Amino acid sequence: MSYFLRGKLLSIPFLLITMLQAFEIDAFNPKASLTENFSTNCLQMTQSQQILKAYIMIGLNSNFQDPQGNLTRAIVAYDKRAHEMRDYFYAKLGERDSSAKTAFDDALHLWKESKKMLEQPPTQENALKIRENFQTMIVKLLEGTQPLATPDLELISLTGKLCRKPVEITIDYLMRIWEVPLPNYDQRISSIIKNYYTNLSILAANELNNEESLALLEKAKRQFLFFKMMYNSKSKFIPNLLSKKADDNFKIIRQIKMIYKKEAEKGIAVKP
């Protein structure tokens, strides 16, 4: 399968010159700090989108970065982490908020339903349903940790949104290449782009920043220009390039999150 980029025909081997790197589902550590595991909960949200991206790449018959192998491994690791994380936050919440516990239960139910579809050969119908499930699951995972949130943890959570938005744009663009019907595509992508810049501005102004994180935020801003260009362009972009660009953004934001976690652990006060 071949695709057009800026009017030129490019084949799948075009990106063989790029470094292949699979996404990894980090193990959950119940003995880690609340800050660390709050961050893992954010990672659970973002990596649901990476899982969906791999599923769609399989649907597009792409072998770039071994999406089938990544998906097979990720399903097992993600499932294990989902159960461990639910148990951890159940214990942390105690009797504080039953609705937060219910949110984790709802998130786990949505994952289990999606897992069954992910284990089957990709279809357009299932891709839409998984996309819908994961969007709701993200909301539920946010609701589940809300009673435990502090200003610095909220900022760490915001980095997760910055990770997810380019992946969400990529997913929707790939689904269009796959000819999946997306009636609200333009409105949704426009909203995602606006949300990205809003979150970027909030993060740039917070007191957990240092010179390194500010430089990385500026780098993320420059990288995001690709997704704006992709959305506004009339040319078609090859799936492999889109997938790699989304992964590149993920790596940058994870570096920022690591800095914030270290600063938050020091107990730095954050202005409201």
C-alpha positions as CSV (number, residue, x, y, z in Angstrom):
1,M,0.0,0.0,0.0
2,S,1.3,3.5,-0.9
3,Y,0.3,7.0,0.2
4,F,0.9,10.5,-1.0
5,L,2.9,13.1,0.9
6,R,2.9,16.7,-0.6
7,G,1.9,15.3,-3.9
8,K,4.6,12.7,-4.1
9,L,4.1,9.0,-4.0
10,L,5.9,7.4,-1.1
11,S,6.0,3.7,-0.3
12,I,6.2,1.9,3.0
13,P,10.0,1.4,2.9
14,F,10.3,5.2,3.0
15,L,10.5,5.2,6.8
16,L,12.8,2.2,7.2
17,I,15.5,4.8,7.7
18,T,13.8,5.9,10.9
19,M,14.6,4.1,14.2
20,L,11.9,1.6,15.1
21,Q,10.9,1.6,18.7
22,A,7.8,-0.1,20.2
23,F,5.8,1.5,23.0
24,E,6.1,-0.3,26.3
25,I,3.5,-0.8,29.0
26,D,5.4,-0.1,32.2
27,A,4.8,-2.4,35.2
28,F,2.7,-1.1,38.1
29,N,4.4,-0.7,41.4
30,P,1.9,-0.7,44.3
31,K,4.7,0.4,46.7
32,A,5.5,3.5,44.7
33,S,4.5,7.0,45.9
34,L,1.0,8.4,45.2
35,T,2.7,10.9,42.8
36,E,4.2,8.0,40.8
37,N,1.0,6.0,40.6
38,F,-1.1,9.0,39.8
39,S,1.3,9.4,36.9
40,T,0.8,5.8,36.0
41,N,-3.0,6.3,35.9
42,C,-2.4,9.1,33.4
43,L,-0.2,6.8,31.4
44,Q,-3.0,4.2,31.4
45,M,-5.2,6.8,29.6
46,T,-2.5,7.7,27.0
47,Q,-1.5,4.2,26.3
48,S,-5.1,3.2,25.6
49,Q,-4.7,5.5,22.6
50,Q,-1.4,3.9,21.5
51,I,-3.1,0.5,21.7
52,L,-5.9,1.8,19.4
53,K,-3.3,3.3,17.0
54,A,-1.6,-0.1,16.7
55,Y,-5.0,-1.7,16.1
56,I,-5.8,0.7,13.3
57,M,-2.3,0.3,11.8
58,I,-3.0,-3.5,11.5
59,G,-6.3,-2.6,9.9
60,L,-4.3,-0.6,7.3
61,N,-2.1,-3.6,6.7
62,S,1.0,-1.7,7.9
63,N,3.9,-3.6,9.4
64,F,5.7,-0.4,10.6
65,Q,7.0,-0.9,14.2
66,D,5.3,-4.3,14.3
67,P,1.8,-3.2,15.4
68,Q,0.6,-6.8,15.7
69,G,3.4,-7.7,18.0
70,N,3.1,-4.5,20.0
71,L,-0.7,-5.0,20.3
72,T,-0.4,-8.6,21.5
73,R,2.1,-7.7,24.1
74,A,0.4,-4.5,25.2
75,I,-3.0,-6.2,25.8
76,V,-1.6,-8.6,28.3
77,A,0.5,-6.0,30.1
78,Y,-2.2,-3.3,30.0
79,D,-4.8,-5.7,31.4
80,K,-2.6,-6.7,34.3
81,R,-1.9,-3.1,35.1
82,A,-5.6,-2.1,34.9
83,H,-6.5,-4.6,37.6
84,E,-3.5,-3.7,39.8
85,M,-4.2,0.0,39.5
86,R,-7.9,-0.4,40.3
87,D,-7.0,-2.4,43.5
88,Y,-4.3,0.2,44.5
89,F,-6.7,3.2,44.2
90,Y,-9.5,1.3,45.9
91,A,-7.2,1.0,48.9
92,K,-6.1,4.6,48.7
93,L,-9.7,5.9,48.5
94,G,-10.9,3.8,51.4
95,E,-14.4,5.0,52.3
96,R,-13.7,8.5,51.1
97,D,-15.7,8.4,47.9
98,S,-17.7,5.4,46.6
99,S,-18.4,7.2,43.3
100,A,-14.6,7.3,42.6
101,K,-14.4,3.5,43.2
102,T,-17.4,3.1,40.8
103,A,-15.5,5.1,38.2
104,F,-12.6,2.6,38.4
105,D,-15.1,-0.3,38.1
106,D,-16.6,1.4,35.0
107,A,-13.2,2.0,33.5
108,L,-12.3,-1.7,34.0
109,H,-15.5,-2.8,32.4
110,L,-14.9,-0.7,29.3
111,W,-11.4,-2.1,29.0
112,K,-12.6,-5.7,29.2
113,E,-15.2,-5.0,26.5
114,S,-12.6,-3.4,24.3
115,K,-10.0,-6.1,25.0
116,K,-12.3,-8.7,23.4
117,M,-12.5,-6.6,20.2
118,L,-8.7,-5.9,20.2
119,E,-8.0,-9.7,20.3
120,Q,-10.0,-10.1,17.1
121,P,-9.0,-9.1,13.5
122,P,-9.5,-5.4,13.1
123,T,-12.8,-4.1,11.7
124,Q,-14.0,-0.5,11.1
125,E,-17.0,-1.1,13.3
126,N,-14.9,-2.3,16.2
127,A,-12.4,0.5,15.8
128,L,-15.2,3.1,16.3
129,K,-16.5,1.2,19.3
130,I,-13.1,0.9,20.9
131,R,-12.5,4.6,20.2
132,E,-15.8,5.4,22.0
133,N,-15.0,3.1,24.9
134,F,-11.5,4.5,25.4
135,Q,-12.7,8.1,25.4
136,T,-15.2,7.2,28.1
137,M,-12.7,5.2,30.0
138,I,-10.3,8.1,30.1
139,V,-13.0,10.2,31.8
140,K,-13.7,7.5,34.3
141,L,-10.0,7.1,35.2
142,L,-9.8,10.9,35.8
143,E,-12.9,10.7,38.0
144,G,-11.5,7.8,40.0
145,T,-8.4,9.8,41.1
146,Q,-10.2,13.1,41.6
147,P,-10.6,12.8,45.4
148,L,-6.8,12.3,45.7
149,A,-5.8,15.1,43.4
150,T,-3.6,18.0,44.5
151,P,-2.5,21.0,42.4
152,D,0.8,19.4,41.5
153,L,-0.9,16.1,40.7
154,E,-3.3,17.9,38.5
155,L,-0.4,19.3,36.5
156,I,1.0,15.9,36.1
157,S,-2.4,14.8,34.8
158,L,-2.3,17.7,32.4
159,T,0.9,16.4,30.8
160,G,-1.1,13.2,30.0
161,K,-3.6,15.3,28.0
162,L,-0.7,16.8,26.1
163,C,0.5,13.3,25.3
164,R,-2.9,12.1,24.1
165,K,-4.0,14.9,21.8
166,P,-1.5,14.3,18.9
167,V,-2.3,10.5,19.2
168,E,-6.0,11.3,19.0
169,I,-5.5,13.4,15.9
170,T,-3.4,10.6,14.4
171,I,-6.0,8.0,15.2
172,D,-8.8,10.0,13.5
173,Y,-6.6,10.7,10.5
174,L,-5.6,7.1,10.1
175,M,-9.3,6.1,10.5
176,R,-10.1,8.4,7.6
177,I,-7.4,6.8,5.5
178,W,-9.0,3.4,6.4
179,E,-12.3,5.0,5.2
180,V,-14.0,4.8,8.6
181,P,-16.9,7.2,8.7
182,L,-16.2,10.2,11.0
183,P,-19.0,12.7,10.5
184,N,-17.7,15.2,13.1
185,Y,-14.1,15.0,12.1
186,D,-13.4,18.7,11.4
187,Q,-15.1,19.9,14.6
188,R,-13.3,17.3,16.7
189,I,-9.8,17.9,15.4
190,S,-10.3,21.7,15.7
191,S,-11.3,21.2,19.3
192,I,-8.3,18.9,20.0
193,I,-5.9,21.5,18.5
194,K,-7.4,24.3,20.6
195,N,-7.3,22.1,23.7
196,Y,-3.6,21.3,23.1
197,Y,-2.5,24.9,23.0
198,T,-4.6,25.8,26.1
199,N,-3.0,23.0,28.1
200,L,0.4,23.9,26.8
201,S,0.0,27.5,28.1
202,I,-1.1,26.3,31.5
203,L,1.9,24.0,31.8
204,A,4.3,26.6,30.6
205,A,3.2,28.9,33.4
206,N,3.4,26.5,36.4
207,E,6.0,26.5,39.1
208,L,7.1,22.9,38.6
209,N,9.0,24.0,35.6
210,N,12.8,24.4,35.2
211,E,14.9,25.4,32.2
212,E,14.8,21.8,30.9
213,S,11.1,21.4,31.1
214,L,10.5,24.8,29.5
215,A,12.8,23.9,26.6
216,L,10.9,20.6,26.2
217,L,7.5,22.4,26.2
218,E,8.8,24.6,23.4
219,K,10.0,21.6,21.5
220,A,6.6,19.9,21.9
221,K,5.0,23.1,20.6
222,R,7.2,23.0,17.5
223,Q,6.5,19.3,17.0
224,F,2.7,19.9,17.2
225,L,2.9,22.2,14.2
226,F,3.2,19.0,12.1
227,F,-0.3,17.9,13.3
228,K,-1.7,21.3,12.4
229,M,-0.1,21.1,9.0
230,M,-1.4,17.6,8.5
231,Y,-4.9,18.6,9.4
232,N,-4.9,21.7,7.2
233,S,-3.2,20.0,4.2
234,K,-5.0,18.7,1.2
235,S,-2.3,16.1,0.6
236,K,-2.4,12.7,2.2
237,F,0.2,11.6,4.7
238,I,1.5,8.0,5.0
239,P,0.4,6.2,8.2
240,N,4.0,5.3,9.2
241,L,5.0,9.0,9.4
242,L,1.9,9.9,11.4
243,S,2.5,7.0,13.9
244,K,6.1,8.0,14.4
245,K,5.3,11.7,14.9
246,A,2.7,10.8,17.6
247,D,5.3,8.6,19.3
248,D,7.9,11.3,19.2
249,N,5.5,13.7,21.0
250,F,4.8,11.0,23.6
251,K,8.5,10.7,24.4
252,I,8.9,14.5,24.8
253,I,6.0,14.9,27.1
254,R,7.1,11.9,29.2
255,Q,10.4,13.7,29.8
256,I,8.4,16.7,31.0
257,K,6.3,14.5,33.3
258,M,9.5,13.0,34.8
259,I,10.7,16.5,35.7
260,Y,7.3,17.4,37.2
261,K,7.2,14.2,39.3
262,K,10.7,15.0,40.8
263,E,9.7,18.5,41.6
264,A,6.3,17.5,43.0
265,E,8.0,14.9,45.3
266,K,10.1,17.8,46.7
267,G,6.8,19.4,47.8
268,I,7.1,22.5,45.8
269,A,4.0,24.6,46.2
270,V,2.0,25.4,43.1
271,K,0.1,28.6,42.7
272,P,-3.7,28.1,42.2
